């Protein structure tokens, strides 16, 4: 597999990851109808992230040397997609609470940033760099939204810690 094919494959994996997250959030919207708007908003934003990644794929086709992937975590992304699909399968478990769902979403979004999934790509093209920045900014915004929802859904006591 040449560098261009590898980058296209890696972008496809990231796109599938974003779509899996979107499906999870949509599933949470159906499970927790009282928070439907919140979860559907996140789901739609994840769909937008997938479309941005498609834009990167299109740019790769136009300029094959325009995007370079470095140390792409293929195994980690595949594992995360499998875990997200398992979460979707188990969404109707009676012990799943809105706070559990928020904690899971926070873990997923933080993992995207901490593992720097969008930083593994580099480009000289301003448009490609901007799309990569938008993906990172969107993920940061999701973390902030989920943290706010998590904090407002948890009773505050001296014994509980809020997410950092």
C-alpha positions as CSV (number, residue, x, y, z in Angstrom):
1,X,0.0,0.0,0.0
2,X,1.5,3.3,-1.0
3,X,1.4,6.5,1.1
4,X,-1.6,7.9,-0.6
5,X,-3.6,4.7,-0.3
6,X,-2.6,4.4,3.3
7,X,-3.8,8.0,4.1
8,X,-7.1,7.4,2.3
9,X,-7.6,4.2,4.3
10,X,-6.8,6.0,7.5
11,X,-9.2,8.8,6.7
12,X,-11.8,6.2,6.0
13,X,-11.3,4.7,9.4
14,X,-11.6,8.1,11.1
15,X,-14.8,8.7,9.1
16,X,-16.2,5.4,10.2
17,X,-15.2,6.3,13.8
18,X,-17.1,9.6,13.6
19,X,-20.1,7.8,12.2
20,X,-20.0,5.2,15.0
21,X,-19.9,8.0,17.6
22,X,-22.9,9.7,15.8
23,X,-24.9,6.4,15.9
24,X,-24.1,6.1,19.6
25,X,-25.3,9.6,20.4
26,X,-28.4,9.1,18.3
27,X,-29.1,5.9,20.3
28,X,-28.6,7.8,23.5
29,X,-31.2,10.3,22.2
30,X,-33.7,7.5,21.8
31,X,-32.9,6.0,25.1
32,X,-33.0,9.2,27.1
33,X,-35.8,11.1,25.5
34,X,-35.6,13.9,28.1
35,X,-32.2,14.7,26.7
36,X,-33.0,14.0,23.1
37,X,-32.1,17.5,21.7
38,X,-28.7,17.4,23.5
39,X,-27.8,13.9,22.1
40,X,-29.2,14.6,18.6
41,X,-27.2,17.8,18.4
42,X,-24.0,15.9,19.2
43,X,-24.9,13.2,16.8
44,X,-25.5,15.7,14.0
45,X,-22.2,17.4,14.7
46,X,-20.4,14.0,14.5
47,X,-22.0,13.5,11.1
48,X,-20.6,16.9,10.2
49,X,-17.1,15.7,11.3
50,X,-17.5,12.6,9.0
51,X,-18.4,15.0,6.1
52,X,-15.3,17.0,6.8
53,X,-13.2,13.9,6.7
54,X,-14.8,13.0,3.3
55,X,-13.7,16.5,2.2
56,X,-10.1,15.5,3.2
57,X,-10.5,12.3,1.2
58,X,-11.6,14.4,-1.8
59,X,-8.6,16.6,-1.4
60,X,-6.4,13.5,-1.3
61,X,-7.8,12.4,-4.7
62,X,-7.1,15.9,-6.1
63,X,-3.6,16.2,-4.7
64,X,-2.3,12.8,-3.6
65,X,0.8,14.3,-1.9
66,X,-1.3,16.9,0.0
67,X,-1.8,14.9,3.1
68,X,0.7,13.0,5.1
69,X,-0.2,10.5,7.8
70,X,2.2,9.8,10.6
71,X,1.9,7.1,13.3
72,X,-1.8,6.5,12.6
73,X,-3.3,4.4,15.4
74,X,-5.1,1.9,13.2
75,X,-5.4,-0.7,16.0
76,X,-6.8,1.9,18.5
77,X,-9.4,3.2,16.0
78,X,-10.6,-0.3,15.1
79,X,-10.8,-1.2,18.8
80,X,-12.7,2.0,19.6
81,X,-15.2,1.4,16.8
82,X,-15.8,-2.1,18.1
83,X,-16.3,-0.7,21.6
84,X,-18.7,1.9,20.4
85,X,-20.8,-0.7,18.5
86,X,-20.9,-2.8,21.6
87,X,-22.2,0.3,23.6
88,X,-24.9,0.7,21.0
89,X,-25.9,-2.9,21.3
90,X,-26.1,-2.6,25.1
91,X,-27.9,0.7,25.2
92,X,-31.1,-0.8,26.7
93,X,-29.4,-2.3,29.7
94,X,-31.3,-1.3,32.8
95,X,-28.3,0.0,34.6
96,X,-27.4,2.6,31.9
97,X,-28.2,6.0,33.3
98,X,-27.9,9.4,31.7
99,X,-24.8,10.1,33.8
100,X,-23.2,6.8,32.5
101,X,-23.9,7.9,28.9
102,X,-22.4,11.3,29.5
103,X,-19.3,9.8,31.2
104,X,-18.9,7.4,28.2
105,X,-19.3,10.3,25.7
106,X,-16.7,12.3,27.7
107,X,-14.3,9.4,27.6
108,X,-14.7,9.0,23.9
109,X,-14.2,12.6,23.1
110,X,-11.2,13.0,25.4
111,X,-9.6,9.9,23.8
112,X,-9.9,11.6,20.4
113,X,-7.9,14.6,21.7
114,X,-5.5,12.7,24.0
115,X,-4.6,10.2,21.3
116,X,-4.3,13.1,18.9
117,X,-6.1,11.3,16.1
118,X,-6.3,14.4,14.0
119,X,-2.7,15.5,14.6
120,X,-1.4,12.4,12.8
121,X,-2.1,14.2,9.5
122,X,0.0,17.0,8.1
123,X,-0.5,19.1,5.0
124,X,0.9,22.2,3.4
125,X,-2.6,23.1,2.0
126,X,-4.4,25.8,4.0
127,X,-7.8,24.2,3.3
128,X,-6.7,20.8,4.6
129,X,-5.1,22.3,7.7
130,X,-8.3,24.2,8.4
131,X,-10.4,21.1,8.2
132,X,-8.1,19.3,10.6
133,X,-8.3,22.3,12.9
134,X,-12.1,22.2,12.7
135,X,-12.2,18.6,13.6
136,X,-10.0,19.2,16.7
137,X,-12.1,22.3,17.7
138,X,-15.3,20.3,17.3
139,X,-14.0,17.6,19.5
140,X,-13.0,20.2,22.2
141,X,-16.4,21.8,21.9
142,X,-18.0,18.4,22.5
143,X,-15.9,17.8,25.6
144,X,-17.1,21.2,27.0
145,X,-20.8,20.5,26.2
146,X,-20.6,17.0,27.7
147,X,-18.8,18.3,30.8
148,X,-21.5,21.0,31.3
149,X,-24.3,18.4,30.9
150,X,-22.5,16.0,33.2
151,X,-22.0,18.6,35.9
152,X,-25.6,19.7,35.7
153,X,-26.9,16.1,35.9
154,X,-24.9,15.1,39.0
155,X,-25.9,16.2,42.5
156,X,-23.0,18.1,44.0
157,X,-21.6,16.7,47.2
158,X,-18.2,16.9,48.7
159,X,-17.6,13.2,47.9
160,X,-18.1,13.4,44.1
161,X,-15.6,14.6,41.6
162,X,-16.5,16.3,38.4
163,X,-14.6,15.5,35.2
164,X,-11.6,17.7,34.8
